[in-house]
Amino acid sequence: MTAQFARTMFHDTLARLADPHLLRELSYVSGRWVAGRDGSSFAVTDPASNATLAWVASLDANQTAEAVSAATSAFPAWRDLLPQQRAAILRRWHGLILDAREDLALLMTLEQGKPLAESRGEIDYAASFIEWYAEEGKRLNAESVTSHLPGAEMIVRREALGVVGIVTPWNFPCAMITRKAAAALAAGCTVVAHPSSETPLSALALAELGERAGLPAGVFNVVTGDAATIVGRMNADPRIRAMSFTGSTDIGKLIAGQCMQTMKRLVMELGGHAPLIVFADADIDKAAEIAVNAKFATSGQDCLAANRIYVERPVLAAFTKAFKARIDALKVGGGLEPGVEIGPLMHERAIAKVEEQVADALKHGARLLTGGKRHVAGSLFYEPTLLTDVPDDALIMREETFGPVAAVAAFNSEAEVIARANDTEYGLVAYLVTGNGARQMRLARALEYGMVAVNRVKITGGPIPFGGWKQSGLGREGSRHGMEAFTELKYLCIDTAA
């Protein structure tokens, strides 16, 4: 692609925005828009068409250190503001994001590929975390401790930790920024954020709106470029007191190892490999609808996706029939096309992994009921696919699946399915479909997952503690618990003796 054609695409994108200033190609550091050293940049492409949308600044390790310096310098003044003052700025940021909903959704669909309706939903979801923490920041309370010493008064309080590093993935490019940043900012911390190089435009647009909302220079910084260079520098910098990361378990382990040298606080939302368990007493049509929504949102590129679908044997045929009918009805295409429900995958690596998993499942005896190959819509599109009779030793039942492929297997007893569902290194979310109230409680206790959804799909939001067990992460995001990693406990013992 020629540079002239790429700039034409950039200007075409600008023309589609009601507010062209939301399309930014420079990093945001200390309240300034910063180019890469010697003009270094990288292309951001539309996965639906492979067209270049923009050339975004690629910052180096020294410029990353400068962003950390800016956040360090800004921290004392931001920390010392009254919580109500920080809340007022966050509320303005929230309102500006909602006002720019259509532009932000368009940018997200262009760089990430998800259907426009899903992008709009993510903007609302992203904004909700800012609203939540604007209020929750006022409740970082002190607690009184009953003294065990004569003539002493004891108080325990939470205080802002310092500079927080944030590393976010490409599948939810706005919500993963706000869920982390809003908690840190509300607690009184400053932020250095590194978005995925596949989807930096959403983060930069948020920075533009944050500036308009009144976030002081250095409080919220966005550093774009090579992940290994930037994140490696952040991990090594002792001035960053906490790292919050969403991504694969393997990369999470790498970051954790690097952060050990400076004893950073870690918050990590890592891989998921969610089971969805359908019992014979379930409403089969409702179960099929839940399965479609839990599996195919974001074209299956979601750590919450239901990757292993276990169905009690007496209703396997009925469920599979209802599920297949819904899968066959899904519309595939570019995210800006009306009615599209399945967009492109993010890159060729994602397509290759899906193809490998499908081929391996068939080799192990699974049956292909629909889909199973690339879609005619383009090179990064994959047909919504249904596999059944998938054995537990197939790759798709052992590895996280990031694509529109559903794997179904039968089970015979409650004890059996609990053991199979728990037989994984992951423990983010599990889905359960049953009308039996006692079973709902038994399974909720027995499933080794941080979150369990019973007879529904949507469970996340500002008030809930999002996070997983085992190798699916450390700590929680959202809820009051989402601020804990960004604060330190301080104990005061005050002599009151006359």
C-alpha positions in Angstrom: 0.0 0.0 0.0 1.4 3.4 -1.0 1.8 6.2 1.6 -0.5 8.4 -0.6 -3.2 5.8 -0.4 -2.8 5.4 3.3 -3.2 9.1 3.8 -6.3 9.1 1.7 -7.8 6.4 4.0 -6.8 8.6 7.0 -8.6 11.6 5.5 -11.6 9.4 4.6 -11.9 8.3 8.2 -11.6 11.9 9.4 -14.5 12.8 7.1 -16.7 10.2 8.7 -16.3 11.6 12.2 -18.5 14.4 13.6 -15.4 15.4 15.7 -12.3 14.8 13.6 -10.0 15.7 16.5 -10.8 12.3 18.1 -8.7 10.6 15.5 -5.2 11.0 16.9 -1.9 9.6 15.6 0.4 10.9 18.3 1.0 9.6 21.8 -0.2 11.6 24.8 2.4 12.5 27.4 2.2 15.2 30.1 -0.6 16.9 28.3 1.2 17.1 25.0 0.8 15.1 21.8 4.1 13.4 21.2 5.7 11.9 18.0 8.0 8.9 17.9 11.7 9.6 17.9 12.8 10.4 14.4 9.1 10.2 13.3 8.9 6.5 14.0 5.4 5.1 13.5 3.3 2.0 12.8 0.2 1.3 10.7 -3.2 0.7 12.1 -5.4 -1.3 9.7 -9.0 -2.2 9.3 -9.2 -6.0 9.7 -12.3 -6.1 7.5 -10.6 -4.6 4.5 -6.9 -4.5 5.4 -6.9 -0.8 4.6 -4.6 1.5 6.6 -6.5 3.8 8.8 -3.6 5.7 10.4 0.1 5.8 11.2 0.5 6.1 15.0 3.6 7.3 16.8 5.9 4.6 18.0 7.7 5.7 21.2 10.9 4.3 22.5 12.1 3.3 26.0 13.4 6.7 26.8 10.1 8.4 25.8 8.3 5.8 28.0 10.5 6.8 30.9 9.6 10.4 30.2 5.9 9.5 30.5 6.6 7.8 33.8 8.4 11.0 34.9 5.3 13.1 33.9 3.0 10.8 35.9 5.4 10.9 38.9 5.5 14.7 38.9 1.7 14.9 38.5 1.0 12.5 41.3 1.3 14.6 44.5 -1.1 17.3 43.3 -3.6 14.8 41.9 -3.4 12.7 45.1 -4.0 15.8 47.3 -7.2 16.9 45.5 -10.4 16.2 47.5 -12.1 13.0 46.2 -15.0 15.2 45.2 -12.7 17.3 43.0 -11.4 14.2 41.2 -14.9 12.9 40.9 -16.1 16.1 39.2 -13.4 15.7 36.5 -14.2 12.0 36.0 -17.9 12.8 35.7 -17.1 15.3 32.9 -15.0 12.6 31.2 -17.9 10.2 31.5 -20.3 12.7 29.9 -17.9 13.6 27.1 -17.5 9.9 26.2 -21.2 9.4 26.0 -21.6 12.6 23.9 -18.9 11.2 21.5 -20.5 7.7 21.5 -21.0 7.4 17.7 -17.5 8.6 16.8 -15.9 6.4 19.4 -17.9 3.4 18.2 -16.9 4.1 14.6 -13.2 4.3 15.4 -13.5 1.0 17.4 -15.2 -0.8 14.6 -12.7 0.4 12.0 -9.7 -0.6 14.0 -11.0 -3.7 15.8 -13.6 -5.1 13.4 -16.5 -5.7 15.8 -20.0 -4.9 14.6 -21.0 -1.3 15.1 -23.8 -2.3 17.5 -21.3 -4.1 19.7 -19.0 -1.1 19.6 -21.8 1.2 20.8 -22.4 -1.2 23.6 -18.8 -1.1 24.6 -18.7 2.7 24.7 -21.6 2.7 27.1 -19.9 -0.1 29.1 -16.6 1.8 29.2 -18.2 5.0 30.3 -20.0 3.2 33.1 -16.7 2.4 34.9 -15.8 6.1 35.0 -19.2 7.0 36.4 -18.9 4.2 39.0 -15.5 5.1 40.2 -16.3 8.9 40.3 -18.6 8.0 43.1 -16.7 5.1 44.7 -13.6 7.3 45.1 -15.4 9.3 47.7 -15.7 6.2 49.8 -12.1 5.3 50.3 -12.8 5.4 54.0 -10.8 5.3 57.2 -11.7 2.7 59.8 -11.3 2.9 63.5 -9.5 0.1 65.4 -10.5 -0.7 68.9 -7.3 0.1 70.8 -5.5 -2.7 72.7 -3.1 -0.1 74.2 -3.9 2.4 77.0 -3.9 6.0 76.0 -3.8 5.3 72.2 -6.2 6.0 69.4 -5.9 3.8 66.3 -6.9 4.5 62.7 -6.4 2.6 59.5 -6.7 4.5 56.2 -6.2 3.8 52.5 -3.8 6.1 50.5 -3.1 6.3 46.8 -0.3 4.0 45.8 1.5 6.2 43.1 2.0 5.7 39.4 0.0 2.9 37.8 1.0 1.2 34.6 -1.8 -0.1 32.4 -1.5 -2.6 29.5 -4.6 -3.3 27.5 -5.6 -5.8 24.7 -7.2 -5.3 21.3 -10.6 -7.0 21.9 -12.1 -4.4 24.2 -10.0 -1.3 23.4 -12.1 1.3 25.4 -13.5 -0.8 28.3 -10.2 -2.2 29.3 -8.7 1.2 29.5 -11.5 2.8 31.6 -12.0 -0.2 33.9 -8.4 0.1 35.0 -7.8 3.8 34.7 -11.0 5.0 36.4 -10.2 3.0 39.5 -6.6 4.2 39.6 -7.5 7.8 39.0 -10.4 7.8 41.5 -8.0 6.4 44.2 -5.6 9.3 43.5 -3.1 7.6 41.4 -1.7 8.7 38.0 -1.6 6.5 35.0 0.7 5.5 32.1 -1.3 3.4 29.7 -0.1 1.3 26.8 -2.8 0.1 24.4 -2.4 -2.7 21.9 -0.8 -1.7 18.7 -3.7 -3.2 16.8 -6.2 -0.8 18.4 -4.5 2.4 19.7 -7.0 4.8 18.2 -9.6 4.2 20.9 -7.2 4.9 23.7 -5.9 8.1 22.1 -9.5 9.3 21.6 -10.1 8.7 25.3 -7.0 10.8 26.1 -8.3 13.6 23.9 -11.6 13.6 25.8 -9.8 13.3 29.2 -7.9 16.4 28.4 -11.1 18.2 27.6 -12.6 17.0 30.9 -9.8 18.6 32.8 -7.5 15.8 33.6 -4.3 17.7 34.5 -1.1 17.2 32.5 0.7 14.0 33.4 -2.3 12.4 35.2 -3.3 10.2 32.3 -0.7 9.3 29.7 -1.0 7.0 26.6 2.2 5.6 25.2 1.9 3.8 21.8 4.4 1.6 20.1 6.2 -1.7 20.4 4.9 -3.6 23.4 8.1 -5.3 24.4 10.0 -2.0 24.4 7.4 0.0 26.3 6.0 -2.6 28.7 9.5 -3.8 29.5 10.6 -0.3 30.4 7.5 0.2 32.5 8.0 -3.1 34.3 11.6 -2.2 35.2 10.8 1.3 36.4 10.6 1.4 40.2 8.5 4.6 40.0 5.6 2.6 38.7 4.1 1.0 41.8 1.5 -1.2 40.2 0.9 -2.9 36.8 -2.6 -3.7 35.6 -2.6 -6.1 32.6 -5.3 -7.8 30.5 -4.1 -10.4 28.0 -2.9 -14.0 27.7 -1.7 -16.0 30.6 1.7 -16.5 29.0 2.4 -12.8 28.6 1.0 -12.2 32.1 3.6 -14.6 33.5 6.3 -12.7 31.6 5.2 -9.4 33.0 4.9 -10.8 36.5 8.5 -12.1 36.3 9.8 -8.7 35.2 7.8 -6.9 37.9 9.3 -9.0 40.7 12.5 -7.0 40.5 10.7 -3.9 41.8 8.0 -5.7 43.9 5.2 -4.1 42.0 1.5 -4.6 42.9 -0.1 -6.7 40.1 -3.6 -6.8 38.8 -4.0 -9.3 36.0 -7.0 -10.5 34.0 -5.6 -13.4 32.0 -6.9 -16.2 29.8 -10.3 -17.8 30.1 -11.7 -21.1 28.8 -15.2 -20.9 30.0 -17.5 -24.0 30.3 -21.2 -23.7 29.6 -23.2 -26.5 31.2 -26.7 -27.3 30.0 -28.8 -29.7 32.1 -31.7 -31.7 30.9 -34.2 -29.6 32.9 -33.2 -26.4 31.1 -35.4 -24.6 28.7 -33.7 -25.7 25.5 -34.5 -22.7 23.4 -33.3 -20.4 26.1 -30.1 -22.5 26.5 -29.4 -22.3 22.8 -29.8 -18.5 22.9 -27.6 -18.2 25.9 -25.0 -20.4 24.1 -25.0 -18.2 21.0 -24.6 -15.0 23.0 -21.9 -16.5 25.3 -19.9 -17.9 22.4 -20.2 -15.5 19.5 -20.0 -12.0 21.0 -17.0 -10.1 19.6 -16.8 -12.9 17.0 -15.7 -15.2 19.8 -12.7 -13.0 20.6 -13.5 -12.7 24.3 -11.9 -14.2 27.4 -15.5 -14.7 28.7 -16.5 -16.7 25.6 -18.1 -20.1 26.3 -15.5 -22.4 24.7 -16.5 -25.8 26.1 -20.2 -26.5 25.9 -21.3 -29.5 28.0 -24.9 -30.8 27.4 -26.6 -33.5 29.4 -27.0 -36.5 27.1 -30.8 -36.8 27.0 -31.2 -33.3 25.5 -28.0 -33.2 23.4 -29.9 -33.7 20.1 -32.5 -31.1 20.8 -30.0 -28.6 22.0 -27.7 -29.1 19.1 -30.5 -28.6 16.6 -31.6 -25.4 18.2 -28.1 -24.1 18.6 -27.2 -24.9 14.9 -30.3 -23.0 13.7 -29.2 -19.9 15.6 -25.6 -20.2 14.4 -26.7 -20.6 10.8 -28.7 -17.4 11.1 -25.7 -15.2 12.2 -24.8 -12.6 9.7 -21.1 -12.3 8.8 -19.5 -9.1 7.3 -17.8 -5.9 7.9 -18.7 -4.2 11.2 -20.3 -1.2 9.5 -22.7 -3.3 7.4 -26.3 -3.2 8.8 -27.3 -6.2 10.9 -23.8 -7.8 11.0 -23.2 -10.0 14.0 -19.9 -11.6 13.2 -17.0 -9.5 12.1 -13.4 -10.3 11.1 -10.8 -11.8 13.4 -8.1 -9.5 14.4 -5.2 -10.9 12.4 -3.9 -13.9 10.5 -2.5 -15.5 13.6 -6.1 -15.7 15.0 -7.4 -17.3 11.8 -4.5 -19.8 11.8 -5.2 -20.9 15.4 -8.9 -21.4 14.7 -8.1 -23.5 11.6 -5.6 -25.6 13.7 -8.2 -26.2 16.4 -10.9 -27.2 14.0 -8.7 -29.6 12.1 -7.4 -31.1 15.3 -11.0 -31.6 16.7 -12.0 -33.4 13.5 -8.9 -35.6 13.6 -9.9 -36.6 17.1 -13.4 -37.7 16.0 -15.5 -34.5 16.4 -18.3 -34.0 13.9 -18.7 -30.7 11.9 -22.3 -29.6 11.8 -21.8 -26.2 10.2 -19.1 -23.8 9.1 -15.5 -25.0 9.4 -13.6 -22.7 6.9 -12.8 -19.1 6.1 -15.7 -17.0 5.0 -16.1 -15.5 1.6 -16.3 -12.0 3.1 -12.6 -11.8 3.3 -9.3 -13.3 4.4 -9.8 -12.6 8.1 -13.4 -13.8 8.3 -14.2 -17.3 9.6 -17.6 -19.0 9.3 -19.6 -19.4 12.5 -18.8 -23.1 13.3 -20.4 -25.8 15.3 -18.5 -29.0 16.3 -20.1 -31.7 18.3 -18.9 -34.9 20.0 -15.7 -33.1 20.7 -13.4 -35.3 23.0 -11.7 -33.7 26.0 -8.2 -34.3 24.5 -8.9 -32.2 21.5 -6.9 -28.9 21.4 -10.1 -26.8 21.3 -11.1 -28.3 24.7 -7.7 -27.7 26.3 -6.7 -24.3 24.8 -8.4 -20.9 24.9 -10.4 -20.4 21.6 -10.5 -16.8 20.2 -12.8 -17.2 17.3 -16.4 -18.1 16.2 -16.1 -21.9 16.8 -18.4 -23.7 19.3 -17.4 -27.1 20.7 -20.1 -29.3 22.2 -19.8 -32.5 24.2 -22.2 -34.7 26.1 -22.1 -35.5 29.8 -24.0 -38.1 31.9 -23.9 -36.9 35.5 -23.4 -33.8 37.7 -20.2 -35.1 39.3 -18.7 -35.9 35.9 -19.4 -32.5 34.4 -18.0 -30.6 37.4 -14.8 -32.6 37.2 -14.5 -31.9 33.4 -15.3 -28.3 33.7 -12.7 -27.8 36.5 -10.0 -29.7 34.6 -8.2 -26.6 33.3 -5.6 -24.1 34.4 -8.2 -21.4 33.8 -10.9 -20.2 36.1 -12.4 -16.9 34.9 -16.1 -17.5 34.3 -18.5 -20.5 34.0 -22.0 -20.6 32.6 -24.7 -22.8 34.0 -28.2 -23.4 32.6 -30.6 -25.3 34.8 -34.0 -24.8 36.3 -33.1 -26.7 39.5 -32.5 -24.2 42.3 -30.6 -26.6 44.5 -28.4 -27.6 41.6 -27.7 -23.9 40.9 -26.3 -23.5 44.4 -24.3 -26.8 44.3 -22.7 -26.0 41.0 -22.0 -22.4 41.9 -20.0 -23.7 44.9 -18.3 -26.6 43.1 -17.1 -24.7 39.9 -13.6 -23.3 40.4 -14.2 -20.0 38.7 -14.2 -16.4 39.9 -17.5 -15.7 38.3 -20.5 -18.0 37.6 -23.4 -16.9 35.4 -26.7 -18.8 36.1 -29.3 -18.9 33.3 -27.9 -15.7 31.8 -24.9 -14.3 29.9 -24.4 -10.6 30.8 -23.0 -10.4 34.3 -20.2 -7.7 34.2 -20.3 -4.0 35.1 -19.0 -1.4 37.4 -20.4 -2.7 40.7 -19.0 -6.3 40.3 -15.6 -7.7 41.1 -14.3 -9.0 37.8 -11.6 -11.6 37.9 -10.6 -15.2 37.9 -9.1 -18.1 39.9 -6.1 -20.2 39.1 -4.1 -19.0 36.1 -6.9 -16.6 34.9 -5.5 -13.7 36.9 -4.6 -11.8 40.1 -6.9 -9.4 41.9 -10.2 -7.9 40.8 -11.4 -5.1 38.6 -14.6 -3.2 39.1 -16.5 -2.9 42.4 -14.9 -1.4 45.5 -12.3 -4.2 45.3 -11.0 -2.7 42.1 -9.4 0.2 44.0 -7.6 -2.0 46.5 -4.6 -2.7 44.4 -4.1 1.0 43.8 -4.0 1.9 47.5 -1.8 1.2 50.5 -3.0 0.7 54.0 -1.6 3.1 56.5 -2.0 2.5 60.2 -1.9 5.5 62.6 -1.4 5.0 66.4 -1.9 8.3 68.2 -1.0 8.9 71.8 -3.9 10.4 73.7 -2.5 10.2 77.2 -2.7 13.4 79.2 
